[in-house]
């Protein structure tokens, strides 16, 4: 009986291993069941059957009978190598990044075939019969759909409701993508909701002015998972009755602690890993014009409540990571329309365009797919590592133990908001600051009695500034002094209230309501464009400053191109609710000094 069990289990091991090969392209529902069974049978078979079998043969034929068979020792060596390579694949995996993983895969595969062929030489007829019994029925006919379809589509704040368990907390992703998680954890994509005090003030204001349901328009891009599970507004993280300090928190510690205690209970992570990496469709229509498919190929025990079961499931992912990768990555993620699904924005009721970053890019020289040397998509600038003020693709791994890549797309999401990022992470803020400083160049000249300052949008693939440019300040700070050191021209200084002095040259847009009055914080009231002085990609704007007459030469001119993420009047409104936040620093993107002789 023991021999029969030995033979049956051996054949089952071999057959399940063959079925797990990609060559047969079995259905995932069958694969995910056979994979843990193959491992479990191996773990039981080796100590209970294989080791005693090998030990008995060695004692009987080598020690007692004195038979010296090279073939026997080859079989033993093959068995040891198959066992060790299998253990390596289980505990470490084959992520394609190390020679040991690749060697273990092929060793386990080829020597398993060799061992089975050897044993079939001994037990040919019984083994063949068992194999026929296993292969005659189509195993896929017995498989049932294990993973139900869950599809979420958000359009203008309208989303189907799901349970928080339908989502995967980004903390889970850290287990295999530590570097990427750590970049994301302090990024502005992560901190788009409760920990972003500016956003919370605006969402609350939108709800108070337009009705609570209007919040969902904001949430569709800032808080997609929260909206999808039926939340009607974004919630603050609380510690007792005090709002927590996530604005300053490094590494999303609160998120990780919450996951440890409550699993997927809290899914308000801003733009989380799942929010991006399970998007199956995206258009450039804006206003969250994407579809998230929560239907994916899950490994056995992936949704278990038990820690050990989850750990075992992680080992299964490591053993065959290709399926996991296919579930979370699509080729069109490199297309700019993917980003446009949120980075273009129009009023949900009247359709008036509020943000047109993608549209600006699409009309620029950077949208040139026919010439790859000139074409630049969103991620070429916003997800490429910068060093020394230049794009320097980061060589490394996106998966722990994975393959070395020449250009790992970093998840700092460098953009414009250096201020909020700087509260948490110096490197993340530095990436944004470096990117901002590549955006524009200055030139300076004298034409008669006028100082001529040229500003060229030399680096941004869209208008400068873009996004919520009504809440951005890009301006020229100019100062001219005569031969005696007397300041004869000054523009662009801050007044005693922190506002840019009137008459300064600011590159921004100003929204007006239907009566032609500035809308201020209520940007959704926009009906008419009162001013748009932004600079399109690759274009030069010229600003002229009239100098007084009778000046003593030579003149010294100093020009700075300054940037502030929020005007003082916006920060003042936020600080009324969150007084602990500092004012945003002013960032000088470029500067130029020049002396003019008469």
GIPEBEL-V433334 format. One record per helix or strand of 2 or more residues. SS is the DSSP state (H for helix, E for strand). FROM is the first residue (numbers start at 0). TO is the last residue. If there is no record, write none. Layout:
SS|FROM|TO, SS|FROM|TO
//
This chain:
H|1|18, H|21|23, H|27|63, H|69|90, H|98|121, H|123|135, H|138|141, E|150|154, H|163|165, H|169|173, H|177|184, H|196|209, H|211|221, H|223|227, E|237|238, E|241|242, H|252|261, H|272|276, E|278|281, E|289|292, H|306|318, H|320|327, H|330|333, H|335|342, E|343|345, E|352|355, H|356|361, H|377|381, E|385|386, E|389|390, E|393|395, E|404|407, H|417|421, H|425|436, E|439|446, E|449|456, H|468|470, E|472|480, E|486|490, E|505|506, E|508|511, H|522|524, E|527|531, E|539|545, E|554|563, H|567|574, E|586|595
//
